Amino acid sequence: MSANSKAEKSIGANSRPLLRGYLEHLSNERRLSRHTLDNYARDIATLLGLAGTALLDEIQAPHVRRYVAQLHSRGLNGKSLARMLSAWRGFFNYLARDHGFAHNPCVGVRPPRSARRLPHALSPDEAGRLMEVAGADPLAVRDKAILELLYSSGLRLSELTGLAQDDVSFRDATVRVTGKGAKTRIVPVGRHALAALQAWLAARGRRARPAERALFVGRDGSALGPRAVQARLRHWALKLGLSDKVHPHALRHSFASHLLQSSGDLRAVQEMLGHASISTTQVYTHLDFQHLAKAYDAAHPRAKRKGN
């Protein structure tokens, strides 16, 4: 049973058609993925559960603030509550547009602030060690291509598993990526990743099912899923002497922070990551500042204490 079906069963009969209609709107007009739709369904089901028997058009901003406070007291952090409020806000906008609701009670309601956590990034040495996957076994060849591409081009996990063979251009040294909101971007691919991809494509033909278009396939020849990629990354991280907490997004963070440290070009990093807003990319300036501050403390005359 999908999360959508579970969500619908958990709410009142009067609200089910409205939730179903909104999810169809998100799927057909905004072309959101099944995973994202499931998240919307759960978040809105949470709202409807908190509202209880109250009619949707009776909910006011004080009610929404109380719901947020209740969820916060249960341990939800500011980031989770901000995501949930965004889902609720979009739902009420849809109800106003298509069902004549007079107002959106979520407008002006803000979540509590969370402590800002910097993304985990590997050091250049750690990232280099992770790329040392060796072996002629087809799975090792495939995994090396996956790791090189994640680190070379900063792809999200869903973007990697969504790649088809013809998305890679060896002539232009680029990969065509379909990101959030079905937006397509072209990202450069480094020479190490290109070499690893060429080795994988030579092995892929013997493993992929005849009609399979996915670039990366599993043991059964079908498209490789996100969890399989995560498991293989953990396997190689441990084997190569790194933490078992290394995950695909850590390679995306490493790509961004290392590229920013060497180039200083925030706009270019934004484009390659596929961020809609540069404010999302600016978190990596904090990582870069940490790197520069250490170098300053170690080398700049003004940073040294008197008497040293």
Sequence and secondary structure as in RCSB ss.txt:
>XXXX:A:sequence
MSANSKAEKSIGANSRPLLRGYLEHLSNERRLSRHTLDNYARDIATLLGLAGTALLDEIQAPHVRRYVAQLHSRG
LNGKSLARMLSAWRGFFNYLARDHGFAHNPCVGVRPPRSARRLPHALSPDEAGRLMEVAGADPLAVRDKAILELL
YSSGLRLSELTGLAQDDVSFRDATVRVTGKGAKTRIVPVGRHALAALQAWLAARGRRARPAERALFVGRDGSALG
PRAVQARLRHWALKLGLSDKVHPHALRHSFASHLLQSSGDLRAVQEMLGHASISTTQVYTHLDFQHLAKAYDAAH
PRAKRKGN
>XXXX:A:secstr
  HHHHHHHTS TTTHHHHHHHHHHHHHTS   HHHHHHHHHHHHHHHHHHTTS GGG  HHHHHHHHHHHHHTT
  HHHHHHHHHHHHHHHHHHHHHH     TTTT               HHHHHHHT    SSHHHHHHHHHHHHH
HHH   HHHHHT BGGGEETTTTEEEEE GGG EEEEE  HHHHHHHHHHHHHHTTTS TT  BSSB TTSSB  
HHHHHHHHHHHHHHTT  TT  HHHHHHHHHHHHHHHH  HHHHHHHHT SSHHHHTHHHHHHHHHHHHHHHHH 
GGGS TT 
